[in-house]
Amino acid sequence: MARPTDASRPLVCEFAGGAGALRPAARRVVTWIVGHGLDPARADRVELALHEVLANALEHGHGDDPQVPIVVTAGRSGSAVEVAITDRALAGRRPTPPADPHDAGWSDRLFEARGRGLVLAASAVDDLVVLRENDRTVVTLRLELG
């Protein structure tokens, strides 16, 4: 469930509840972004992008545990909005390198088998950055307004 904030301030929310919470979470964030100037005609694509990134955080970062919240922050930066989705990497599911250390294509094959969601998300925003650290993954979406 989201903790609502004043629309004039940066958005800071924690979403939990599993797959059923993803659509309302994405809608809450998009509503905040539209309130800050996102063209409403673009809202559906941005909502789909947010839903995909939230679903990835739930599946890969939290091992589908509905009790563990996903943290979302959004703020205005000049003529853009930046949204950061942070998981806590509890699932520990990161790509495992192959036994053969010379198999350089293993990550490419993983991307081909999966990873279409981030490509979809990236097509709906102006920039998408994934930062992986030991205990979390942060996906930042940047949307130019106006």
Secondary structure, DSSP 8 states (H G I E B T S, - for coil): ------TTS-EEEEE-SGGGGHHHHHHHHHHHHHHTT--GGGHHHHHHHHHHHHHHIIIIIHTT-TTS-EEEEEEEETTEEEEEEEE---S-------SSTT-TTHHHHHHHHS-HHHHHHHHHSSEEEEEEETTEEEEEEEEE--
